[in-house]
């Protein structure tokens, strides 16, 4: 090994690092753990903890450490430079994924949970830090700033790891998943802001350039009023040409490097400059740009840069000399970190009205630390507020708190409760006290014209049975986990798609609304749309389901009456229905009568028999414009079977029978006046 040139040694190191990181990451995933657990352990394996540091000395060409010195010093090496670049890109991604839409509508609970999950471990960690620093003579900084750093390090939550845990377990579709994402997003902003203050205090000690921090407001103004508008221009250009060009990516990366340089020069640390650059990227119309940038960065960041960072961090971990006192310190660190985070988040959730079990699940999720904690601990080691021994113990804490999240979550919040909460969330979206409910199931692929026509038909059908509710429902195909980006949360596209979908549905609901009809919206991801739609329909217990021919429902004995919406005439002259004497024909007749009354059109029963004339006469006596005859030109045809001349197809319930006209005609006729004044 000693005969290798520096370039040869560097290339060999990179190959070993990548192979080991991917291998252990895969093993961790197979065991139901986040891959970051295995990747961090790859660094520990290559460090001095095992085999008296011989692996480290041969792999990185460093001498075995002497007593009392850092185990490995890679400062100035190529590996450290690569690790620094990986850290900059990671923090840029963290900042990029902070989005206000993640906690919109959940501000109160998210603020309470994040405040509790930061304040309690911050206070407990600071007090513990004062005790720990007295026991570590190698820490030369002032006690209070060092203790504050320990407290801040214990208060963070790894948003990317948390989001992946939610997705892997389907929890992102539940209320608790939404609250966890919202709370972690708020926690991210608050914890990084708090850490920036602490790092600024520590970093300015004993230096001659403390005045640099006075220029921090100028830096923030430049980022807000120069860089942010420039990034909007980049996004506009991206949307115009439809692809991310090398020049665009070069602008983003160059500004990222300058932002990181600026905060490092300000004595705040370069990770905050990278985070702020990510926060300055466009949000409202920038989802496609974000995915394009992250897709480019994934190949470089996940495959090469971050594994090197894990190893450079892991080789600093030395647990070989941890004795009884070290074990005691580790137990104290774990107690404060886990207990403080859990207690703070739990009390915050309970104070906001979250149930006990859900509050426990939320507190468990907020205990996830992962790579975010490793980033902070490396900053502490660089600033000398942590020595090697304390750094090593804190890394173990990061691994334990991340690894325990999955098993604890399965115990506190098993799958049967997840399924129950998904059903509860569906029921909670349904208005109470409504006599008539219509589900309008939209196609998974948005089509503005088709969606509007279907939603308007659903509202028209409900309007004559007021008070009524129409629920606009869209299920979106779940992204294949294998295709999800490994960098960051991997949820950027899904979260933005869901936000955009709900915004579109709310806009549609406002456009088609009518007096006496409450229009709400529901959207979720699904890996089995037919099965999940069927479950939702059965749970909602609607009187009628309106859908397009491309939407399929699984057979179910409790399936309600269904109307398959087709292409309507541009300006219908009447509503026509063949009066067949069966359950399907009866369903078609009732739906046709509702549409005719709601849209103030005449109802034509196709046929000349005694039955048709009798029904038309009964409807006419109730004020409904009904007659018997042929299908008028330009009429909207509702029928029980799909034929070329039928626009809407009505399907009866499995247990439907032919109803006496007196059972329903009066209810429809009551909407005549409402229809005329709508």
C-alpha positions in Angstrom: 0.0 0.0 0.0 2.8 2.4 0.8 4.2 2.1 -2.7 1.0 3.6 -4.3 1.1 7.1 -5.5 -1.3 9.7 -3.9 -3.5 9.6 -7.0 -3.6 5.8 -6.9 -4.3 5.8 -3.2 -7.1 8.3 -3.6 -8.8 6.4 -6.4 -8.6 3.1 -4.4 -10.0 4.8 -1.3 -13.0 6.2 -3.3 -13.8 2.7 -4.7 -13.7 1.1 -1.3 -15.8 3.8 0.3 -18.5 3.6 -2.4 -18.7 -0.2 -2.4 -18.9 -0.4 1.4 -21.4 2.5 1.8 -23.8 1.1 -0.8 -23.4 -2.5 0.6 -24.2 -1.5 4.2 -26.9 0.9 3.1 -28.6 -2.0 1.2 -28.3 -4.2 4.3 -29.9 -1.5 6.5 -32.8 -1.2 4.0 -33.3 -5.0 4.0 -33.5 -4.8 7.8 -36.2 -2.2 7.6 -33.9 0.7 8.6 -33.1 3.9 6.7 -30.0 3.4 4.4 -28.2 6.2 6.2 -27.7 3.9 9.2 -25.6 1.5 7.1 -23.8 4.3 5.3 -22.7 6.0 8.6 -21.7 2.6 10.0 -19.5 2.2 6.9 -17.4 5.1 8.1 -17.3 3.7 11.6 -16.1 0.3 10.3 -13.3 2.0 8.4 -12.3 4.1 11.4 -10.1 3.4 14.4 -12.8 1.8 16.5 -12.0 -1.7 15.1 -8.6 -3.4 14.8 -6.7 -0.7 16.7 -7.0 1.7 13.8 -5.0 -0.5 11.4 -7.7 -0.3 8.7 -7.6 3.5 8.9 -3.8 3.8 8.8 -3.5 1.6 5.7 -6.5 2.9 3.8 -5.8 6.6 4.4 -2.0 6.4 4.8 -2.2 8.0 8.3 -0.2 7.0 11.3 -1.9 5.4 14.3 -2.9 8.1 16.7 -0.9 8.7 19.9 -2.7 8.8 23.2 -4.9 11.9 23.7 -4.7 13.0 20.0 -7.5 12.8 17.5 -7.7 9.3 16.0 -7.6 10.5 12.4 -6.8 13.9 10.9 -7.8 14.1 7.2 -7.7 17.9 7.2 -6.5 19.2 3.8 -6.9 15.8 2.1 -8.8 15.3 -1.1 -11.4 13.2 0.8 -12.1 16.1 3.1 -12.6 18.4 0.1 -15.0 16.0 -1.5 -16.9 15.6 1.8 -17.2 19.4 2.2 -18.7 19.6 -1.3 -21.1 16.8 -0.4 -22.2 18.6 2.7 -22.8 21.8 0.8 -25.0 20.0 -1.7 -26.9 18.2 1.1 -27.6 21.4 3.0 -28.7 23.0 -0.2 -31.2 20.2 -0.7 -32.4 20.5 2.9 -33.1 24.2 2.4 -34.7 23.5 -1.0 -37.2 21.1 0.5 -38.4 23.5 3.2 -41.7 24.7 1.9 -44.5 26.6 3.6 -47.1 24.5 1.9 -46.0 21.5 4.0 -47.5 23.0 7.1 -50.2 25.2 5.5 -53.4 24.6 7.5 -51.6 22.9 10.3 -49.7 25.9 11.6 -51.0 25.6 15.2 -50.2 21.9 15.8 -46.9 22.1 13.9 -45.8 25.1 15.9 -46.7 23.5 19.2 -45.0 20.2 18.4 -41.9 21.8 17.0 -41.6 24.2 19.9 -41.9 21.4 22.4 -39.5 19.1 20.6 -36.9 21.9 20.4 -37.3 23.6 23.8 -37.3 20.6 26.1 -34.2 18.8 24.6 -32.5 22.2 24.2 -32.8 23.0 27.9 -32.0 19.4 29.0 -29.1 19.2 26.5 -27.6 22.5 27.7 -27.7 21.4 31.3 -26.2 18.0 30.4 -23.6 19.8 28.2 -22.4 21.8 31.3 -21.8 18.5 33.1 -20.2 16.8 30.2 -17.8 19.6 29.4 -16.4 19.6 32.9 -15.5 15.9 32.3 -13.7 16.6 28.9 -10.5 18.6 29.4 -9.8 18.7 25.6 -12.7 21.1 25.1 -11.1 24.5 25.3 -14.1 26.8 24.4 -16.1 28.5 27.0 -18.5 26.3 28.9 -21.8 28.0 28.1 -21.4 28.2 24.3 -20.3 24.6 24.2 -23.2 23.5 26.4 -25.6 25.5 24.2 -24.2 23.7 21.1 -24.9 20.3 22.8 -28.5 21.4 23.5 -29.0 22.6 19.9 -27.6 19.4 18.6 -30.1 17.4 20.6 -33.1 19.5 19.4 -32.9 18.7 15.6 -35.1 16.3 13.6 -33.9 14.7 10.3 -36.7 15.9 8.0 -35.4 13.8 5.0 -35.2 10.5 7.0 -38.6 11.2 8.7 -40.3 11.8 5.3 -38.9 8.5 4.0 -40.1 6.6 7.0 -43.6 8.0 6.5 -43.7 7.0 2.9 -42.4 3.5 3.4 -45.2 2.9 5.9 -48.0 4.7 4.1 -48.3 7.1 6.9 -48.0 10.2 4.6 -51.7 9.5 3.7 -52.8 9.9 7.3 -53.4 12.9 9.5 -50.5 12.0 11.8 -48.2 11.8 8.7 -49.3 15.3 7.6 -48.7 16.6 11.1 -45.3 14.9 11.3 -44.2 16.5 8.0 -45.5 19.9 9.0 -43.9 19.7 12.4 -40.6 18.5 11.0 -40.6 21.3 8.5 -41.2 24.0 11.2 -38.6 22.2 13.4 -36.1 22.4 10.5 -36.4 26.1 10.2 -36.4 26.8 13.9 -33.6 24.4 14.8 -31.2 25.6 12.0 -31.9 29.2 13.0 -31.1 28.4 16.6 -28.0 26.5 15.6 -26.8 29.4 13.4 -27.0 31.7 16.4 -25.0 29.3 18.6 -22.4 28.6 15.9 -22.0 32.4 15.4 -21.3 32.8 19.1 -18.8 30.0 19.2 -17.2 30.7 15.9 -16.5 34.4 16.8 -14.6 33.5 20.0 -10.9 34.3 19.9 -10.8 35.7 16.4 -9.8 39.1 15.1 -12.5 39.2 12.5 -15.6 39.2 14.7 -16.7 42.3 12.9 -17.6 40.2 9.8 -20.8 39.2 11.4 -22.0 42.8 11.2 -22.3 42.3 7.5 -24.8 39.4 7.9 -27.9 41.7 7.3 -26.3 42.8 4.0 -25.8 39.2 3.0 -29.4 38.3 3.8 -30.6 41.4 1.8 -28.6 40.2 -1.2 -30.0 36.7 -1.0 -33.6 38.0 -0.7 -33.5 40.8 -3.3 -30.9 39.8 -5.8 -30.4 36.0 -5.7 -34.0 35.0 -5.2 -35.3 37.1 -8.1 -32.5 35.8 -10.2 -33.6 32.2 -9.4 -37.1 33.1 -10.5 -35.7 34.2 -13.8 -33.9 30.9 -14.1 -37.1 29.0 -13.4 -39.0 31.1 -16.0 -36.3 30.2 -18.6 -36.5 26.6 -17.5 -40.3 26.5 -18.0 -39.9 28.2 -21.4 -37.5 25.8 -22.9 -38.6 22.7 -21.0 -35.2 21.4 -19.8 -32.4 22.2 -17.4 -29.4 23.4 -19.4 -25.8 23.2 -18.2 -25.7 27.0 -18.0 -28.7 27.1 -15.7 -27.2 24.4 -13.4 -23.9 26.3 -13.4 -25.6 29.5 -12.2 -27.3 27.6 -9.4 -24.1 25.8 -8.3 -21.9 28.9 -8.5 -24.3 30.9 -6.4 -24.5 28.0 -4.0 -20.7 28.1 -3.6 -20.7 31.9 -3.2 -23.4 31.7 -0.6 -21.6 29.0 1.4 -18.4 31.0 1.1 -20.1 34.1 2.4 -21.5 32.5 5.6 -18.1 30.9 6.3 -16.4 34.3 5.9 -19.1 35.7 8.3 -18.0 33.1 10.9 -21.4 31.4 10.7 -20.3 28.2 8.9 -20.7 27.3 5.3 -23.6 24.9 5.8 -25.9 27.8 6.6 -25.1 29.5 3.4 -25.9 26.4 1.5 -29.2 26.0 3.4 -30.2 29.7 2.7 -29.4 29.2 -1.0 -31.8 26.3 -1.1 -34.5 28.4 0.7 -34.1 31.1 -2.0 -35.1 28.7 -4.8 -38.6 29.3 -6.4 -41.5 27.3 -4.9 -44.9 28.1 -6.4 -44.1 27.2 -10.0 -40.7 25.6 -9.4 -41.6 22.0 -8.7 -40.4 20.8 -12.1 -37.1 22.8 -11.7 -36.5 21.3 -8.3 -37.0 17.8 -9.6 -34.6 18.5 -12.5 -31.9 19.9 -10.3 -32.2 17.1 -7.7 -32.1 14.5 -10.4 -28.8 15.9 -11.6 -27.4 16.2 -8.1 -28.5 12.7 -7.1 -26.0 11.0 -9.3 -23.1 13.0 -7.8 -24.3 13.7 -4.3 -25.7 10.3 -3.3 -23.3 8.1 -5.1 -20.0 9.8 -4.4 -20.0 12.9 -2.2 -22.2 11.9 0.7 -20.6 8.4 1.2 -17.2 10.1 1.4 -18.7 12.5 4.0 -20.0 9.5 6.0 -16.5 7.9 6.0 -14.6 11.1 6.8 -17.0 11.5 9.7 -17.0 7.9 10.7 -13.2 7.6 10.9 -13.3 10.4 13.6 -15.4 8.1 15.8 -13.3 6.1 18.2 -15.2 3.9 20.7 -12.3 1.7 21.4 -11.3 3.6 24.6 -14.8 4.1 26.0 -14.8 2.8 29.5 -17.4 2.7 32.3 -17.5 6.5 32.6 -18.0 6.8 28.8 -20.9 4.3 29.0 -22.5 6.4 31.7 -22.1 9.5 29.6 -23.7 7.7 26.6 -26.7 6.6 28.7 -27.1 10.2 29.9 -26.9 11.5 26.4 -29.4 9.0 25.1 -31.8 9.7 28.1 -31.8 13.4 27.5 -31.9 13.2 23.7 -34.7 10.6 23.5 -36.6 11.6 26.6 -36.4 15.3 25.9 -37.5 15.1 22.3 -40.3 12.6 23.0 -41.6 14.5 26.0 -41.5 17.9 24.3 -43.2 16.7 21.1 -45.8 14.6 23.0 -46.8 17.5 25.3 -46.9 19.9 22.3 -49.2 17.5 20.4 -51.5 16.9 23.4 -51.8 20.6 24.0 -53.1 21.0 20.4 -55.7 18.3 20.8 -53.9 15.3 19.3 -54.9 12.0 20.8 -52.5 10.1 23.1 -51.5 7.3 20.7 -51.1 9.7 17.8 -49.1 12.1 20.0 -46.8 9.2 20.9 -46.3 8.3 17.2 -45.6 11.9 16.4 -43.1 12.2 19.2 -41.4 9.0 18.0 -41.0 10.4 14.5 -39.6 13.6 15.8 -36.8 11.6 17.5 -35.3 10.8 14.0 -31.9 12.5 13.6 -29.9 10.6 11.0 -27.6 12.5 8.6 -28.8 15.9 9.9 -27.3 15.2 13.3 -24.1 14.0 11.8 -23.7 17.3 10.0 -24.2 19.3 13.2 -21.8 17.1 15.1 -19.1 17.6 12.5 -19.5 21.4 12.9 -19.1 21.0 16.6 -15.9 19.0 16.2 -14.5 21.6 13.8 -15.3 24.4 16.2 -13.7 22.4 19.1 -16.9 22.5 21.2 -16.8 18.7 21.1 -13.7 16.5 21.6 -13.3 13.2 19.8 -14.8 11.1 22.7 -17.9 13.3 23.0 -18.3 13.4 19.3 -18.2 9.6 19.1 -20.8 9.3 21.8 -23.1 11.8 20.1 -22.7 9.9 16.8 -23.9 6.7 18.6 -26.9 8.7 19.9 -27.7 9.8 16.3 -27.6 6.1 15.1 -29.7 4.8 18.0 -32.4 7.4 17.8 -32.7 6.9 14.0 -32.7 3.1 14.2 -35.3 2.9 17.0 -37.8 5.0 15.2 -39.1 2.2 12.9 -39.6 -0.5 15.6 -41.1 2.0 18.1 -43.5 3.3 15.4 -44.7 -0.2 14.6 -45.4 -0.8 18.3 -47.1 2.5 19.0 -48.9 2.8 15.7 -49.4 -0.6 14.0 -50.7 -1.1 10.5 -54.3 -1.7 11.6 -54.3 1.8 13.1 -52.9 3.3 10.0 -55.7 1.7 7.9 -58.3 2.9 10.5 -56.9 6.4 10.4 -57.0 6.5 6.6 -60.7 5.6 6.8 -61.3 8.2 9.5 -59.6 10.8 7.4 -61.9 10.0 4.5 -65.0 10.2 6.8 -63.8 13.5 8.3 -63.8 15.2 4.9 -67.5 14.5 4.6 -69.9 17.2 5.7 -72.4 16.3 8.5 -76.1 16.9 8.4 -76.4 16.5 4.6 -79.5 14.7 3.3 -77.9 13.8 -0.1 -74.3 13.2 -1.0 -72.7 12.8 -4.4 -69.1 11.6 -5.0 -67.6 13.0 -8.2 -64.6 10.8 -9.0 -62.3 12.5 -11.4 -59.8 10.8 -13.7 -56.3 10.4 -12.3 -55.0 12.4 -15.3 -56.3 16.0 -15.0 -58.3 17.4 -17.9 -59.8 20.8 -17.1 -62.7 20.6 -19.5 -63.7 17.0 -18.6 -63.2 17.6 -14.9 -65.4 20.8 -15.0 -68.2 19.0 -16.9 -68.2 16.0 -14.5 -68.1 18.2 -11.4 -70.9 20.5 -12.8 -73.1 17.4 -13.5 -72.5 16.2 -10.0 -73.5 19.6 -8.5 -76.6 19.8 -10.7 -77.7 16.4 -9.6 -77.2 17.4 -5.9 -78.8 20.8 -6.2 -82.4 19.5 -6.3 -81.9 17.5 -3.1 -80.5 20.3 -1.0 -79.0 20.4 1.6 -76.5 18.3 -0.3 -72.8 17.7 -0.6 -70.6 17.0 -3.5 -67.1 15.6 -2.9 -64.6 15.9 -5.7 -62.2 12.9 -5.5 -59.0 12.3 -7.3 -56.6 9.5 -6.6 -53.1 9.8 -8.0 -50.8 6.9 -8.9 -48.2 6.3 -6.2 -44.7 6.8 -7.4 -42.6 3.6 -7.6 -40.3 3.7 -4.6 -37.5 2.4 -6.8 -37.8 5.5 -9.0 -37.9 8.0 -6.1 -34.8 10.2 -5.8 -32.5 9.1 -3.1 -31.3 12.6 -2.4 -33.3 14.6 0.3 -36.7 13.3 1.2 -37.4 11.9 -2.2 -40.9 13.3 -1.8 -40.4 16.6 -3.5 -42.4 15.7 -6.6 -45.1 13.9 -4.7 -45.6 16.7 -2.2 -45.7 19.4 -4.9 -48.1 17.2 -7.0 -50.4 16.8 -4.1 -50.3 20.5 -3.3 -51.0 21.4 -6.9 -53.8 18.8 -7.1 -55.6 20.1 -4.0 -55.3 23.7 -5.3 -56.8 22.7 -8.6 -59.7 20.8 -6.9 -60.4 23.8 -4.5 -60.5 26.1 -7.6 -62.9 23.7 -9.4 -65.1 23.4 -6.3 -65.4 27.2 -6.1 -66.2 27.4 -9.8 -69.1 24.8 -9.8 -70.6 25.6 -6.4 -74.3 26.3 -6.1 -76.6 27.4 -3.4 -77.6 24.6 -1.1 -74.6 22.4 -2.2 -71.4 22.1 -0.2 -68.5 21.2 -2.5 -65.4 19.7 -0.9 -62.3 18.1 -2.3 -60.2 14.9 -1.5 -57.0 13.7 -3.1 -54.5 11.0 -2.2 -51.9 8.8 -3.6 -52.7 5.1 -4.3 -50.8 2.1 -5.5 -54.2 0.3 -6.3 -56.6 3.0 -7.5 -59.6 0.7 -8.1 -59.4 -0.9 -4.6 -58.8 2.4 -2.8 -61.6 4.1 -4.7 -64.0 1.3 -3.8 -62.9 1.5 -0.1 -63.5 5.2 -0.2 -66.9 4.9 -1.8 -68.1 2.3 0.7 -66.8 4.4 3.6 -68.4 7.6 2.4 -71.9 6.0 1.9 -73.0 8.3 -0.9 -76.3 8.4 -2.6 -74.7 8.6 -6.0 -71.3 8.3 -7.6 -70.5 10.2 -10.8 -67.4 9.1 -12.7 -66.0 8.8 -16.2 -65.8 5.5 -18.2 -62.0 5.3 -17.7 -62.4 5.1 -13.9 -62.8 1.5 -12.6 -64.3 0.4 -9.2 -63.9 -3.1 -7.7 -67.1 -5.0 -7.3 -68.7 -4.6 -3.9 -72.1 -5.5 -2.4 -72.5 -2.1 -0.8 -71.8 -0.1 -4.0 -74.2 2.8 -4.4 -76.0 4.0 -7.6 -73.4 5.1 -10.2 -73.6 7.5 -13.1 -71.0 7.1 -15.9 -70.5 10.6 -17.3 -69.8 10.8 -21.0 -69.5 13.7 -23.5 -72.5 16.0 -23.2 -74.1 17.9 -26.0 -72.8 21.5 -26.2 -76.1 23.1 -25.4 -78.7 20.4 -24.5 -82.2 21.1 -25.6 -83.8 18.5 -23.2 -83.1 15.4 -21.1 -84.3 12.2 -22.6 -84.5 8.8 -20.9 -85.8 5.4 -22.2 -88.3 4.3 -19.6 -87.3 0.6 -19.3 -89.1 -1.4 -16.6 -86.1 -2.6 -14.5 -83.8 -1.3 -11.7 -81.4 0.2 -14.2 -84.1 2.0 -16.0 -85.6 3.3 -12.7 -82.2 4.6 -11.7 -81.8 6.3 -15.1 -85.2 7.9 -14.8 -84.5 9.4 -11.4 -81.1 10.8 -12.5 -82.6 12.2 -15.7 -85.4 13.9 -13.7 -82.8 15.5 -11.3 -80.8 16.8 -14.2 -83.8 18.2 -16.0 -85.1 20.0 -12.9 -81.6 21.4 -12.0 -80.8 22.6 -15.5 -84.4 23.8 -16.2 -84.8 21.5 -19.2 -87.8 19.4 -20.3 -87.7 15.7 -19.5 -88.7 13.4 -22.4 -89.6 9.8 -21.7 -88.7 7.8 -24.8 -91.7 5.6 -25.8 -95.4 5.7 -26.4 -96.8 3.1 -23.9 -99.3 3.5 -21.1 -96.5 3.3 -18.5 -94.5 6.1 -20.0 -97.6 8.3 -20.3 -98.5 7.6 -16.6 -95.1 8.5 -15.3 -94.9 11.7 -17.4 -98.4 12.7 -16.1 -97.3 12.0 -12.4 -94.2 14.1 -12.9 -96.1 16.9 -14.6 -98.6 17.1 -11.7 -95.6 17.8 -9.4 -94.4 20.7 -11.5 -91.8 18.8 -13.6 -91.8 19.6 -17.3 -92.2 16.0 -18.5 -93.6 14.5 -21.7 -93.5 11.3 -23.9 -92.0 11.1 -27.3 -88.9 10.5 -29.4 -85.4 11.7 -28.5 -85.4 15.4 -29.4 -82.5 16.7 -31.5 -79.6 17.9 -29.2 -81.0 16.2 -26.1 -78.9 14.8 -23.3 -79.7 11.1 -23.2 -79.5 9.2 -19.9 -79.9 5.4 -20.1 -79.3 2.1 -18.2 -76.9 0.7 -20.9 -74.1 2.2 -22.9 -75.1 2.7 -26.6 -73.8 5.2 -29.1 -76.7 7.6 -28.5 -76.4 7.5 -24.7 -74.4 10.3 -23.0 -74.8 9.2 -19.4 -75.1 5.6 -18.2 -76.9 4.9 -14.9 -76.0 1.8 -12.9 -78.4 0.6 -10.2 -77.2 -0.6 -6.8 -76.7 -4.3 -6.5 -79.8 -4.6 -4.3 -81.9 -2.0 -6.2 -85.5 -2.5 -6.9 -88.0 -0.6 -9.0 -89.2 2.2 -6.7 -92.7 3.7 -6.8 -92.6 7.1 -8.3 -94.2 8.5 -5.2 -91.0 7.6 -3.2 -88.8 10.0 -5.1 -90.6 12.3 -7.4 -91.7 14.6 -4.6 -88.1 15.1 -3.5 -87.0 15.9 -7.0 -90.0 18.2 -7.6 -89.1 20.1 -4.5 -86.0 21.3 -6.4 -88.0 22.9 -9.2 -88.1 26.3 -7.5 -84.5 26.1 -6.4 -83.5 25.2 -10.0 -85.2 28.2 -11.4 -83.5 30.6 -9.1 -80.0 29.0 -9.1 
